[in-house]
Amino acid sequence: MALLEKAAGQGHAYAMAKLGHIHRVREEYEQTAAWFTKGAEAGLPEAMFNLAVLHDMGMGAVAPDHPAAVTW
């Protein structure tokens, strides 16, 4: 976890997405959304897709937002 956080802090988009997955499994949805957003904004397609799913389903801290889901 510490190595992923370090890599994500250095701008590694794949590490950001992996942190999003870990927080999703732990049902820590605010952190999930934050990491998937960072990964998506960094241009990682996997993070974009997962962020779109969060918006589509309205999981945890993310309210359902279908236009945002389509955008991502």
PDB file of N, CA, C and O in Angstrom:
ATOM      1  N   MET A   1       0.827  -1.180   0.000  1.00  0.00           N
ATOM      2  CA  MET A   1       0.000   0.000   0.000  1.00  0.00           C
ATOM      3  C   MET A   1       0.878   1.253   0.000  1.00  0.00           C
ATOM      4  O   MET A   1       0.619   2.207  -0.733  1.00  0.00           O
ATOM      5  N   ALA A   2       1.916   1.232   0.831  1.00  0.00           N
ATOM      6  CA  ALA A   2       2.792   2.398   0.925  1.00  0.00           C
ATOM      7  C   ALA A   2       3.508   2.654  -0.398  1.00  0.00           C
ATOM      8  O   ALA A   2       3.680   3.804  -0.803  1.00  0.00           O
ATOM      9  N   LEU A   3       3.924   1.583  -1.070  1.00  0.00           N
ATOM     10  CA  LEU A   3       4.604   1.761  -2.356  1.00  0.00           C
ATOM     11  C   LEU A   3       3.648   2.282  -3.422  1.00  0.00           C
ATOM     12  O   LEU A   3       4.030   3.110  -4.249  1.00  0.00           O
ATOM     13  N   LEU A   4       2.406   1.803  -3.406  1.00  0.00           N
ATOM     14  CA  LEU A   4       1.416   2.315  -4.353  1.00  0.00           C
ATOM     15  C   LEU A   4       1.146   3.787  -4.103  1.00  0.00           C
ATOM     16  O   LEU A   4       1.052   4.571  -5.047  1.00  0.00           O
ATOM     17  N   GLU A   5       1.021   4.169  -2.838  1.00  0.00           N
ATOM     18  CA  GLU A   5       0.787   5.575  -2.510  1.00  0.00           C
ATOM     19  C   GLU A   5       1.962   6.450  -2.941  1.00  0.00           C
ATOM     20  O   GLU A   5       1.772   7.568  -3.420  1.00  0.00           O
ATOM     21  N   LYS A   6       3.174   5.932  -2.767  1.00  0.00           N
ATOM     22  CA  LYS A   6       4.350   6.685  -3.191  1.00  0.00           C
ATOM     23  C   LYS A   6       4.362   6.858  -4.706  1.00  0.00           C
ATOM     24  O   LYS A   6       4.607   7.955  -5.209  1.00  0.00           O
ATOM     25  N   ALA A   7       4.095   5.772  -5.432  1.00  0.00           N
ATOM     26  CA  ALA A   7       4.068   5.844  -6.892  1.00  0.00           C
ATOM     27  C   ALA A   7       2.948   6.763  -7.373  1.00  0.00           C
ATOM     28  O   ALA A   7       3.145   7.547  -8.301  1.00  0.00           O
ATOM     29  N   ALA A   8       1.780   6.671  -6.749  1.00  0.00           N
ATOM     30  CA  ALA A   8       0.656   7.535  -7.126  1.00  0.00           C
ATOM     31  C   ALA A   8       0.997   8.994  -6.869  1.00  0.00           C
ATOM     32  O   ALA A   8       0.645   9.870  -7.660  1.00  0.00           O
ATOM     33  N   GLY A   9       1.673   9.249  -5.777  1.00  0.00           N
ATOM     34  CA  GLY A   9       2.091  10.611  -5.454  1.00  0.00           C
ATOM     35  C   GLY A   9       3.078  11.180  -6.457  1.00  0.00           C
ATOM     36  O   GLY A   9       3.212  12.396  -6.590  1.00  0.00           O
ATOM     37  N   GLN A  10       3.768  10.293  -7.161  1.00  0.00           N
ATOM     38  CA  GLN A  10       4.717  10.710  -8.188  1.00  0.00           C
ATOM     39  C   GLN A  10       4.072  10.753  -9.571  1.00  0.00           C
ATOM     40  O   GLN A  10       4.753  10.959 -10.576  1.00  0.00           O
ATOM     41  N   GLY A  11       2.724  10.552  -9.615  1.00  0.00           N
ATOM     42  CA  GLY A  11       1.995  10.689 -10.867  1.00  0.00           C
ATOM     43  C   GLY A  11       1.778   9.412 -11.646  1.00  0.00           C
ATOM     44  O   GLY A  11       1.371   9.473 -12.806  1.00  0.00           O
ATOM     45  N   HIS A  12       2.034   8.253 -11.053  1.00  0.00           N
ATOM     46  CA  HIS A  12       1.866   6.984 -11.745  1.00  0.00           C
ATOM     47  C   HIS A  12       0.382   6.621 -11.767  1.00  0.00           C
ATOM     48  O   HIS A  12      -0.183   6.249 -10.739  1.00  0.00           O
ATOM     49  N   ALA A  13      -0.243   6.729 -12.932  1.00  0.00           N
ATOM     50  CA  ALA A  13      -1.695   6.545 -13.067  1.00  0.00           C
ATOM     51  C   ALA A  13      -2.135   5.128 -12.719  1.00  0.00           C
ATOM     52  O   ALA A  13      -3.195   4.947 -12.120  1.00  0.00           O
ATOM     53  N   TYR A  14      -1.344   4.120 -13.082  1.00  0.00           N
ATOM     54  CA  TYR A  14      -1.714   2.745 -12.776  1.00  0.00           C
ATOM     55  C   TYR A  14      -1.772   2.521 -11.268  1.00  0.00           C
ATOM     56  O   TYR A  14      -2.647   1.803 -10.785  1.00  0.00           O
ATOM     57  N   ALA A  15      -0.854   3.124 -10.523  1.00  0.00           N
ATOM     58  CA  ALA A  15      -0.884   3.019  -9.062  1.00  0.00           C
ATOM     59  C   ALA A  15      -2.134   3.682  -8.503  1.00  0.00           C
ATOM     60  O   ALA A  15      -2.727   3.189  -7.544  1.00  0.00           O
ATOM     61  N   MET A  16      -2.535   4.804  -9.103  1.00  0.00           N
ATOM     62  CA  MET A  16      -3.765   5.483  -8.673  1.00  0.00           C
ATOM     63  C   MET A  16      -4.972   4.565  -8.841  1.00  0.00           C
ATOM     64  O   MET A  16      -5.817   4.468  -7.951  1.00  0.00           O
ATOM     65  N   ALA A  17      -5.046   3.897  -9.983  1.00  0.00           N
ATOM     66  CA  ALA A  17      -6.165   2.991 -10.246  1.00  0.00           C
ATOM     67  C   ALA A  17      -6.154   1.809  -9.282  1.00  0.00           C
ATOM     68  O   ALA A  17      -7.208   1.402  -8.794  1.00  0.00           O
ATOM     69  N   LYS A  18      -4.994   1.263  -9.006  1.00  0.00           N
ATOM     70  CA  LYS A  18      -4.898   0.140  -8.071  1.00  0.00           C
ATOM     71  C   LYS A  18      -5.327   0.558  -6.667  1.00  0.00           C
ATOM     72  O   LYS A  18      -5.983  -0.211  -5.965  1.00  0.00           O
ATOM     73  N   LEU A  19      -4.963   1.762  -6.258  1.00  0.00           N
ATOM     74  CA  LEU A  19      -5.427   2.257  -4.958  1.00  0.00           C
ATOM     75  C   LEU A  19      -6.949   2.383  -4.954  1.00  0.00           C
ATOM     76  O   LEU A  19      -7.599   2.092  -3.950  1.00  0.00           O
ATOM     77  N   GLY A  20      -7.505   2.813  -6.068  1.00  0.00           N
ATOM     78  CA  GLY A  20      -8.968   2.869  -6.184  1.00  0.00           C
ATOM     79  C   GLY A  20      -9.597   1.504  -5.997  1.00  0.00           C
ATOM     80  O   GLY A  20     -10.609   1.373  -5.309  1.00  0.00           O
ATOM     81  N   HIS A  21      -9.005   0.483  -6.605  1.00  0.00           N
ATOM     82  CA  HIS A  21      -9.520  -0.886  -6.460  1.00  0.00           C
ATOM     83  C   HIS A  21      -9.434  -1.365  -5.018  1.00  0.00           C
ATOM     84  O   HIS A  21     -10.376  -1.966  -4.502  1.00  0.00           O
ATOM     85  N   ILE A  22      -8.323  -1.103  -4.380  1.00  0.00           N
ATOM     86  CA  ILE A  22      -8.153  -1.533  -2.991  1.00  0.00           C
ATOM     87  C   ILE A  22      -9.201  -0.879  -2.100  1.00  0.00           C
ATOM     88  O   ILE A  22      -9.807  -1.545  -1.260  1.00  0.00           O
ATOM     89  N   HIS A  23      -9.415   0.414  -2.278  1.00  0.00           N
ATOM     90  CA  HIS A  23     -10.403   1.112  -1.448  1.00  0.00           C
ATOM     91  C   HIS A  23     -11.826   0.652  -1.773  1.00  0.00           C
ATOM     92  O   HIS A  23     -12.687   0.646  -0.894  1.00  0.00           O
ATOM     93  N   ARG A  24     -12.077   0.268  -3.020  1.00  0.00           N
ATOM     94  CA  ARG A  24     -13.410  -0.252  -3.367  1.00  0.00           C
ATOM     95  C   ARG A  24     -13.670  -1.557  -2.640  1.00  0.00           C
ATOM     96  O   ARG A  24     -14.762  -1.759  -2.110  1.00  0.00           O
ATOM     97  N   VAL A  25     -12.692  -2.446  -2.604  1.00  0.00           N
ATOM     98  CA  VAL A  25     -12.845  -3.720  -1.897  1.00  0.00           C
ATOM     99  C   VAL A  25     -13.089  -3.481  -0.409  1.00  0.00           C
ATOM    100  O   VAL A  25     -13.848  -4.210   0.230  1.00  0.00           O
ATOM    101  N   ARG A  26     -12.452  -2.478   0.123  1.00  0.00           N
ATOM    102  CA  ARG A  26     -12.616  -2.132   1.547  1.00  0.00           C
ATOM    103  C   ARG A  26     -13.895  -1.328   1.796  1.00  0.00           C
ATOM    104  O   ARG A  26     -14.204  -0.988   2.938  1.00  0.00           O
ATOM    105  N   GLU A  27     -14.629  -1.027   0.739  1.00  0.00           N
ATOM    106  CA  GLU A  27     -15.864  -0.234   0.790  1.00  0.00           C
ATOM    107  C   GLU A  27     -15.606   1.167   1.327  1.00  0.00           C
ATOM    108  O   GLU A  27     -16.437   1.727   2.042  1.00  0.00           O
ATOM    109  N   GLU A  28     -14.463   1.727   0.986  1.00  0.00           N
ATOM    110  CA  GLU A  28     -14.097   3.100   1.330  1.00  0.00           C
ATOM    111  C   GLU A  28     -14.301   3.943   0.066  1.00  0.00           C
ATOM    112  O   GLU A  28     -13.353   4.286  -0.641  1.00  0.00           O
ATOM    113  N   TYR A  29     -15.568   4.260  -0.189  1.00  0.00           N
ATOM    114  CA  TYR A  29     -15.937   4.798  -1.495  1.00  0.00           C
ATOM    115  C   TYR A  29     -15.464   6.224  -1.759  1.00  0.00           C
ATOM    116  O   TYR A  29     -15.259   6.596  -2.914  1.00  0.00           O
ATOM    117  N   GLU A  30     -15.289   7.024  -0.717  1.00  0.00           N
ATOM    118  CA  GLU A  30     -14.747   8.372  -0.957  1.00  0.00           C
ATOM    119  C   GLU A  30     -13.339   8.275  -1.512  1.00  0.00           C
ATOM    120  O   GLU A  30     -12.990   8.968  -2.468  1.00  0.00           O
ATOM    121  N   GLN A  31     -12.528   7.410  -0.909  1.00  0.00           N
ATOM    122  CA  GLN A  31     -11.165   7.205  -1.394  1.00  0.00           C
ATOM    123  C   GLN A  31     -11.165   6.537  -2.766  1.00  0.00           C
ATOM    124  O   GLN A  31     -10.337   6.859  -3.618  1.00  0.00           O
ATOM    125  N   THR A  32     -12.095   5.606  -2.975  1.00  0.00           N
ATOM    126  CA  THR A  32     -12.217   4.952  -4.276  1.00  0.00           C
ATOM    127  C   THR A  32     -12.426   5.992  -5.362  1.00  0.00           C
ATOM    128  O   THR A  32     -11.715   6.010  -6.367  1.00  0.00           O
ATOM    129  N   ALA A  33     -13.412   6.860  -5.149  1.00  0.00           N
ATOM    130  CA  ALA A  33     -13.724   7.892  -6.144  1.00  0.00           C
ATOM    131  C   ALA A  33     -12.553   8.842  -6.337  1.00  0.00           C
ATOM    132  O   ALA A  33     -12.265   9.246  -7.464  1.00  0.00           O
ATOM    133  N   ALA A  34     -11.879   9.202  -5.260  1.00  0.00           N
ATOM    134  CA  ALA A  34     -10.754  10.132  -5.363  1.00  0.00           C
ATOM    135  C   ALA A  34      -9.628   9.541  -6.199  1.00  0.00           C
ATOM    136  O   ALA A  34      -9.079  10.225  -7.063  1.00  0.00           O
ATOM    137  N   TRP A  35      -9.274   8.276  -5.957  1.00  0.00           N
ATOM    138  CA  TRP A  35      -8.171   7.671  -6.701  1.00  0.00           C
ATOM    139  C   TRP A  35      -8.545   7.387  -8.151  1.00  0.00           C
ATOM    140  O   TRP A  35      -7.729   7.589  -9.050  1.00  0.00           O
ATOM    141  N   PHE A  36      -9.773   6.921  -8.388  1.00  0.00           N
ATOM    142  CA  PHE A  36     -10.178   6.698  -9.780  1.00  0.00           C
ATOM    143  C   PHE A  36     -10.232   8.023 -10.541  1.00  0.00           C
ATOM    144  O   PHE A  36      -9.894   8.072 -11.724  1.00  0.00           O
ATOM    145  N   THR A  37     -10.653   9.092  -9.872  1.00  0.00           N
ATOM    146  CA  THR A  37     -10.676  10.405 -10.524  1.00  0.00           C
ATOM    147  C   THR A  37      -9.263  10.847 -10.888  1.00  0.00           C
ATOM    148  O   THR A  37      -9.029  11.324 -11.998  1.00  0.00           O
ATOM    149  N   LYS A  38      -8.328  10.692  -9.966  1.00  0.00           N
ATOM    150  CA  LYS A  38      -6.945  11.076 -10.261  1.00  0.00           C
ATOM    151  C   LYS A  38      -6.381  10.250 -11.412  1.00  0.00           C
ATOM    152  O   LYS A  38      -5.718  10.787 -12.300  1.00  0.00           O
ATOM    153  N   GLY A  39      -6.640   8.956 -11.396  1.00  0.00           N
ATOM    154  CA  GLY A  39      -6.159   8.097 -12.473  1.00  0.00           C
ATOM    155  C   GLY A  39      -6.803   8.439 -13.804  1.00  0.00           C
ATOM    156  O   GLY A  39      -6.140   8.440 -14.841  1.00  0.00           O
ATOM    157  N   ALA A  40      -8.109   8.733 -13.771  1.00  0.00           N
ATOM    158  CA  ALA A  40      -8.817   9.098 -15.000  1.00  0.00           C
ATOM    159  C   ALA A  40      -8.298  10.415 -15.558  1.00  0.00           C
ATOM    160  O   ALA A  40      -8.100  10.550 -16.766  1.00  0.00           O
ATOM    161  N   GLU A  41      -8.078  11.379 -14.683  1.00  0.00           N
ATOM    162  CA  GLU A  41      -7.559  12.671 -15.130  1.00  0.00           C
ATOM    163  C   GLU A  41      -6.131  12.549 -15.659  1.00  0.00           C
ATOM    164  O   GLU A  41      -5.688  13.375 -16.457  1.00  0.00           O
ATOM    165  N   ALA A  42      -5.410  11.512 -15.210  1.00  0.00           N
ATOM    166  CA  ALA A  42      -4.060  11.260 -15.711  1.00  0.00           C
ATOM    167  C   ALA A  42      -4.087  10.529 -17.054  1.00  0.00           C
ATOM    168  O   ALA A  42      -3.049  10.344 -17.690  1.00  0.00           O
ATOM    169  N   GLY A  43      -5.296  10.113 -17.483  1.00  0.00           N
ATOM    170  CA  GLY A  43      -5.432   9.519 -18.807  1.00  0.00           C
ATOM    171  C   GLY A  43      -5.469   8.004 -18.862  1.00  0.00           C
ATOM    172  O   GLY A  43      -5.369   7.440 -19.952  1.00  0.00           O
ATOM    173  N   LEU A  44      -5.609   7.317 -17.732  1.00  0.00           N
ATOM    174  CA  LEU A  44      -5.633   5.856 -17.727  1.00  0.00           C
ATOM    175  C   LEU A  44      -7.037   5.349 -18.048  1.00  0.00           C
ATOM    176  O   LEU A  44      -7.968   5.612 -17.287  1.00  0.00           O
ATOM    177  N   PRO A  45      -7.212   4.628 -19.159  1.00  0.00           N
ATOM    178  CA  PRO A  45      -8.547   4.145 -19.547  1.00  0.00           C
ATOM    179  C   PRO A  45      -9.225   3.291 -18.480  1.00  0.00           C
ATOM    180  O   PRO A  45     -10.436   3.405 -18.293  1.00  0.00           O
ATOM    181  N   GLU A  46      -8.488   2.448 -17.783  1.00  0.00           N
ATOM    182  CA  GLU A  46      -9.063   1.609 -16.731  1.00  0.00           C
ATOM    183  C   GLU A  46      -9.693   2.463 -15.635  1.00  0.00           C
ATOM    184  O   GLU A  46     -10.784   2.157 -15.154  1.00  0.00           O
ATOM    185  N   ALA A  47      -9.016   3.518 -15.248  1.00  0.00           N
ATOM    186  CA  ALA A  47      -9.544   4.415 -14.215  1.00  0.00           C
ATOM    187  C   ALA A  47     -10.761   5.176 -14.730  1.00  0.00           C
ATOM    188  O   ALA A  47     -11.717   5.399 -13.988  1.00  0.00           O
ATOM    189  N   MET A  48     -10.727   5.574 -15.997  1.00  0.00           N
ATOM    190  CA  MET A  48     -11.878   6.262 -16.595  1.00  0.00           C
ATOM    191  C   MET A  48     -13.110   5.370 -16.561  1.00  0.00           C
ATOM    192  O   MET A  48     -14.198   5.811 -16.190  1.00  0.00           O
ATOM    193  N   PHE A  49     -12.929   4.103 -16.955  1.00  0.00           N
ATOM    194  CA  PHE A  49     -14.046   3.155 -16.958  1.00  0.00           C
ATOM    195  C   PHE A  49     -14.595   2.959 -15.555  1.00  0.00           C
ATOM    196  O   PHE A  49     -15.808   3.015 -15.349  1.00  0.00           O
ATOM    197  N   ASN A  50     -13.708   2.728 -14.584  1.00  0.00           N
ATOM    198  CA  ASN A  50     -14.163   2.490 -13.218  1.00  0.00           C
ATOM    199  C   ASN A  50     -14.825   3.715 -12.608  1.00  0.00           C
ATOM    200  O   ASN A  50     -15.771   3.585 -11.830  1.00  0.00           O
ATOM    201  N   LEU A  51     -14.345   4.885 -12.946  1.00  0.00           N
ATOM    202  CA  LEU A  51     -14.995   6.111 -12.478  1.00  0.00           C
ATOM    203  C   LEU A  51     -16.386   6.240 -13.098  1.00  0.00           C
ATOM    204  O   LEU A  51     -17.333   6.654 -12.429  1.00  0.00           O
ATOM    205  N   ALA A  52     -16.503   5.890 -14.364  1.00  0.00           N
ATOM    206  CA  ALA A  52     -17.812   5.918 -15.029  1.00  0.00           C
ATOM    207  C   ALA A  52     -18.787   4.962 -14.349  1.00  0.00           C
ATOM    208  O   ALA A  52     -19.960   5.291 -14.176  1.00  0.00           O
ATOM    209  N   VAL A  53     -18.310   3.782 -13.962  1.00  0.00           N
ATOM    210  CA  VAL A  53     -19.168   2.812 -13.272  1.00  0.00           C
ATOM    211  C   VAL A  53     -19.628   3.377 -11.927  1.00  0.00           C
ATOM    212  O   VAL A  53     -20.794   3.234 -11.558  1.00  0.00           O
ATOM    213  N   LEU A  54     -18.712   4.018 -11.195  1.00  0.00           N
ATOM    214  CA  LEU A  54     -19.100   4.626  -9.914  1.00  0.00           C
ATOM    215  C   LEU A  54     -20.214   5.648 -10.115  1.00  0.00           C
ATOM    216  O   LEU A  54     -21.193   5.674  -9.368  1.00  0.00           O
ATOM    217  N   HIS A  55     -20.050   6.495 -11.142  1.00  0.00           N
ATOM    218  CA  HIS A  55     -21.070   7.507 -11.413  1.00  0.00           C
ATOM    219  C   HIS A  55     -22.374   6.875 -11.877  1.00  0.00           C
ATOM    220  O   HIS A  55     -23.451   7.323 -11.484  1.00  0.00           O
ATOM    221  N   ASP A  56     -22.294   5.860 -12.691  1.00  0.00           N
ATOM    222  CA  ASP A  56     -23.506   5.219 -13.208  1.00  0.00           C
ATOM    223  C   ASP A  56     -24.301   4.542 -12.098  1.00  0.00           C
ATOM    224  O   ASP A  56     -25.527   4.642 -12.054  1.00  0.00           O
ATOM    225  N   MET A  57     -23.599   3.854 -11.203  1.00  0.00           N
ATOM    226  CA  MET A  57     -24.270   3.100 -10.151  1.00  0.00           C
ATOM    227  C   MET A  57     -24.526   3.920  -8.892  1.00  0.00           C
ATOM    228  O   MET A  57     -25.326   3.527  -8.043  1.00  0.00           O
ATOM    229  N   GLY A  58     -23.846   5.059  -8.772  1.00  0.00           N
ATOM    230  CA  GLY A  58     -24.007   5.871  -7.569  1.00  0.00           C
ATOM    231  C   GLY A  58     -23.478   5.166  -6.336  1.00  0.00           C
ATOM    232  O   GLY A  58     -24.149   5.109  -5.305  1.00  0.00           O
ATOM    233  N   MET A  59     -22.289   4.635  -6.444  1.00  0.00           N
ATOM    234  CA  MET A  59     -21.721   3.853  -5.340  1.00  0.00           C
ATOM    235  C   MET A  59     -21.130   4.746  -4.259  1.00  0.00           C
ATOM    236  O   MET A  59     -20.367   5.669  -4.545  1.00  0.00           O
ATOM    237  N   GLY A  60     -21.489   4.461  -3.029  1.00  0.00           N
ATOM    238  CA  GLY A  60     -20.892   5.118  -1.881  1.00  0.00           C
ATOM    239  C   GLY A  60     -21.014   6.621  -1.885  1.00  0.00           C
ATOM    240  O   GLY A  60     -22.121   7.157  -1.836  1.00  0.00           O
ATOM    241  N   ALA A  61     -19.884   7.311  -1.943  1.00  0.00           N
ATOM    242  CA  ALA A  61     -19.846   8.766  -1.842  1.00  0.00           C
ATOM    243  C   ALA A  61     -20.231   9.458  -3.143  1.00  0.00           C
ATOM    244  O   ALA A  61     -20.387  10.679  -3.174  1.00  0.00           O
ATOM    245  N   VAL A  62     -20.384   8.692  -4.211  1.00  0.00           N
ATOM    246  CA  VAL A  62     -20.699   9.266  -5.525  1.00  0.00           C
ATOM    247  C   VAL A  62     -22.181   9.096  -5.795  1.00  0.00           C
ATOM    248  O   VAL A  62     -22.690   7.975  -5.815  1.00  0.00           O
ATOM    249  N   ALA A  63     -22.875  10.209  -6.003  1.00  0.00           N
ATOM    250  CA  ALA A  63     -24.297  10.155  -6.338  1.00  0.00           C
ATOM    251  C   ALA A  63     -24.447   9.711  -7.794  1.00  0.00           C
ATOM    252  O   ALA A  63     -23.562   9.971  -8.608  1.00  0.00           O
ATOM    253  N   PRO A  64     -25.551   9.047  -8.131  1.00  0.00           N
ATOM    254  CA  PRO A  64     -25.751   8.666  -9.532  1.00  0.00           C
ATOM    255  C   PRO A  64     -25.708   9.901 -10.432  1.00  0.00           C
ATOM    256  O   PRO A  64     -26.408  10.883 -10.188  1.00  0.00           O
ATOM    257  N   ASP A  65     -24.898   9.839 -11.451  1.00  0.00           N
ATOM    258  CA  ASP A  65     -24.739  10.940 -12.386  1.00  0.00           C
ATOM    259  C   ASP A  65     -24.474  10.346 -13.765  1.00  0.00           C
ATOM    260  O   ASP A  65     -23.325  10.163 -14.165  1.00  0.00           O
ATOM    261  N   HIS A  66     -25.548  10.051 -14.478  1.00  0.00           N
ATOM    262  CA  HIS A  66     -25.417   9.367 -15.769  1.00  0.00           C
ATOM    263  C   HIS A  66     -24.700  10.195 -16.820  1.00  0.00           C
ATOM    264  O   HIS A  66     -23.923   9.625 -17.585  1.00  0.00           O
ATOM    265  N   PRO A  67     -24.910  11.517 -16.909  1.00  0.00           N
ATOM    266  CA  PRO A  67     -24.125  12.282 -17.865  1.00  0.00           C
ATOM    267  C   PRO A  67     -22.612  12.220 -17.591  1.00  0.00           C
ATOM    268  O   PRO A  67     -21.812  12.145 -18.524  1.00  0.00           O
ATOM    269  N   ALA A  68     -22.228  12.254 -16.307  1.00  0.00           N
ATOM    270  CA  ALA A  68     -20.805  12.144 -15.977  1.00  0.00           C
ATOM    271  C   ALA A  68     -20.283  10.758 -16.330  1.00  0.00           C
ATOM    272  O   ALA A  68     -19.149  10.612 -16.787  1.00  0.00           O
ATOM    273  N   ALA A  69     -21.116   9.739 -16.116  1.00  0.00           N
ATOM    274  CA  ALA A  69     -20.705   8.363 -16.467  1.00  0.00           C
ATOM    275  C   ALA A  69     -20.437   8.265 -17.964  1.00  0.00           C
ATOM    276  O   ALA A  69     -19.446   7.668 -18.385  1.00  0.00           O
ATOM    277  N   VAL A  70     -21.312   8.847 -18.755  1.00  0.00           N
ATOM    278  CA  VAL A  70     -21.134   8.795 -20.211  1.00  0.00           C
ATOM    279  C   VAL A  70     -19.883   9.575 -20.617  1.00  0.00           C
ATOM    280  O   VAL A  70     -19.160   9.161 -21.522  1.00  0.00           O
ATOM    281  N   THR A  71     -19.629  10.689 -19.958  1.00  0.00           N
ATOM    282  CA  THR A  71     -18.449  11.495 -20.267  1.00  0.00           C
ATOM    283  C   THR A  71     -17.172  10.708 -20.033  1.00  0.00           C
ATOM    284  O   THR A  71     -16.259  10.739 -20.858  1.00  0.00           O
ATOM    285  N   TRP A  72     -17.103  10.003 -18.911  1.00  0.00           N
ATOM    286  CA  TRP A  72     -15.897   9.210 -18.617  1.00  0.00           C
ATOM    287  C   TRP A  72     -15.873   7.963 -19.440  1.00  0.00           C
ATOM    288  O   TRP A  72     -14.937   7.170 -19.331  1.00  0.00           O
TER     289      TRP A  72
END
